[in-house]
Amino acid sequence: MTADHEPNVPHAQESVQIARNDILRRDLTAVQIKVGTNGCVVLNGTLDDPYSAQSISFVRGEATSDAVQIDHLVSLSDAWRSGAQVLTADLRQNFANDPLNLLAVSGPLNQAKGDGDAASWLPPNVAFRCAYVIRQIQVKTRYALSVVPAERDAMARILADCGDLPRAVVSEPEPPAPSTEVDAVTTESSVPEAVTDPVPAGDVHDKNCAAVRSAGAAPLMRGEPGYRDSMDGDQDGVACEN
């Protein structure tokens, strides 16, 4: 899941594909695997989409794969804005591939979310919002990332209506590689303190691609974690390639 993929290191694209297939195998049901790929490449399956509460068929193909995309619950650019720029390269890589932060979801809803935080976007499926916000808090706690005041307020509003959630709702889908350099994940309904937004000057496209490159995930192919059309200047299906 977290094989080396620094921006200029060979196999960068392959690492992203490994992460995508790992999450598809975890989150889809009735999964069919491509023969000859050592049980890796997912050909098709069914997603019980947490963002829409609808059932979505996944069929691998140029015209069909985008129906199901892998979302970073805390986006790469949001992470960069909230402190990831001071993490080591290994920790940024861990963040980009952390299964706690990756979720198979509806492609159109993932595109609608973009790099929004809890203040600007929440899943239409109201029943999933508690788990969604708690997962974001877990991720931000793990990597010592901050929240801005509007995000903190939005998280607090959601958590106020959550009540006592079953432990299974807030547990990790699978453990990431251990690290002694960050705090342990918390399952308590608390929101980290807000700090000033540290994003440097520049347009949104530059910020997003800077975050992708810093996380060691560039270039991004259409349908892969973190890809957005706005980051693909020539619209060739490859974002942050330069």
N, C-alpha and C positions, 0 to 999 in steps of 0.2 A: 504493500500500500504506500509506503513512504520511500521507495527507491529514489536514489539521487536523480534530480532533474533540475539542476541549475540552468539559467537561461541559455548558456552557451555550451552546455554539456550534451553529448549525443544521448539519444533515447529520451529526451525531455517529453516529446509527444507521446511516446510509448507509456511513460509513467502515468500521464493523465488518463490514457485509455484503460490502464490497469485499475485505477481508482474508479472510473466510471463502471466498468464491468463488475467490480466488487460490490458496488452499491446496487446495481441492477439485480445481481444475484440475491442480495440481502432483502431488497424491498419488493421484488416482484414475486408472484406466485405462478405456478404452472410454467416454470422456466424451461426453455429448450436451449441447450448449449451447442455451439458449433463443433462438429467433429474435428479432431486434430488440433485443438487449442488447449489441451491439458485441462479441460473443464473450465476454461476462462471466459470465452466470448459468448455473450448472451445473444441468441438469435431472436427470440420472442418470449413473451410472457404477459401477465396481466398485473396492472398496478391498481391497488385500492388507494386512489390519490388522496393524501391527507389534506391538501389545500382546497379541493373542491368537493370531497366526499363522493366522487364518481369513480366508476371503474373504467380504466383506460387500457386499451390493447397496445402493447409495444411490439413492433415488428422492425427489426434492424434493416435499414436501407436508406439511401440518400433522400428519398422523398417521405420517409415515414418515421425515422428515428427521432425527429424533433417533437413528436407527440409526447414523449417522456424525456425530461431533462434532469440533470443532477444539479440541485441547488445548493450553494453554500448558504446555510441559514444566516450566518454572519458573512456578508459578502467580502470579497478580497479588498475592494476599495474602502468599505466601511472599516475593515480591520486596519487598513493603512491609516485612515483618518484617526482611529482611536488608539494608536500606539504601536502597531506592528512594525513600523519603520525602525524601532529600537531593538527588536528581537534579533537573535542570531539567525543566520541563513538556515540552519537546521530547524530552528523553531518555526520560522516562516514556512518552510517546506512541510513540517508536521501539520501546521494549521491548514495549509491548502489541501492536505490529503486526510485530515482527521475525520473518521467516520461519524463522530459525534456531530460534526458540522455539515455533513453531506446527507442529502435526502433526495430520493427519486420522486419527482412531482410532475404535474401537468406542465408541458412545455409552454403553452400560451400564458399560464399564470406565472411561471418563472420569468418570462419575458416582461410581463406586466410589473412584477416586483422590482426588476432591475437590481440596483444596489441599495434599495431602500432599507431603512431600519424600521423598528416597531412604530415609530412616530409617523412614518409616511406610508407604510403598507402592512396589512395583516391578512392572513388567509381568509377567503370568503367563507370557508367552513368554520363557523364560530366554535364548534365543539373541539377544534384542534388548536385554538388560539392559546390556551393555557400551556399545553405541551410545547408549542412553538416558541413562546416567550421564554419558558423555562430552559429549553435547549439553548437559546441564544445567550441567556445568562450563564449557563454552564460553560459555554464556549468562551465567552468574554472573561469569565473568572479564570479558566484554565490558562489563558494566554495573557492575563493581566491587562486586558483592553478596557478602555473607558467607555462611558456613555455620556451623551450630551443631555442637557436638561429636558428637552422635548421627548427624547427617547426614554429617559428615566420615568417621566410622568406617564407615558403610554404604557410602559411595562407595569408600573404600579397599578394602573387602572385595570389591566387585564388580570393581574395576580389577585386583586381584591375580590374578584368574582370566582376564583378558582376553588376555594374551599380546601378540603383535605384530599389531595390527589392520591390515587393508588401509587405506590412506589414504582410499579412497572411503567407508569406514564413518564416518569422523569429519569428512569435508568438509562444507561448508555446502551446503544444497540450492539456494540462490541467494543472492547477496550483498544485504545490506540497504543502505539509504542510508548513504553514508560519513559518519563523524563524527570530528572530531579531539579530542572531549571525553572519550572513553573509551579504555581500553587496547585494543589489537588482540586478536582472538580467538586463543586458543592451542589446539593439537591435542595437547599433551602430556598424559600421564596424571598430572596433579597436581591436588590439591584445595586451594582457597583456605583461608586460616586462618579459624578460627571467631572470632566476636565475640559479645558479649552481645546477646540479642534485644531490639530497640528498640521493640517494639510498645507503643503506649499502652494504658491500661486501657480496657475496654469488652468487650461480648460479641462472639462470633465473627462474627455477622451484620454488626455495625457495622464490624469490622475488614475483612471481605471487601469490603463496599460502599465503604468508605473507600479501599481500594486500587484498586478499579475506577474510582471517580471521579477519584482522583489520576492514574491512567493515562490519563484522558480517554476512557474507553470506556463510560461510563454514558449511557443505560440499556442493559441487556443483554436481548436477546430469547432465549427458550428455544431451545437448539440453537446459539447463537452462542458465540464463544470466551469462556470464563470463567464462563458462566451456571451457577448451581447453584440447585436448588429451595429450599435453606435461605436463599438471599438474596432470594427472591421472597415477601415477607410475605403478600400477598393471593392468591398462587398464580394470577395472571392471565397468566403467561407473560412478564412484564416485571420484571426484577430491578433493584434500585438505582435506581428511577425517581424517588425523592424526594430 
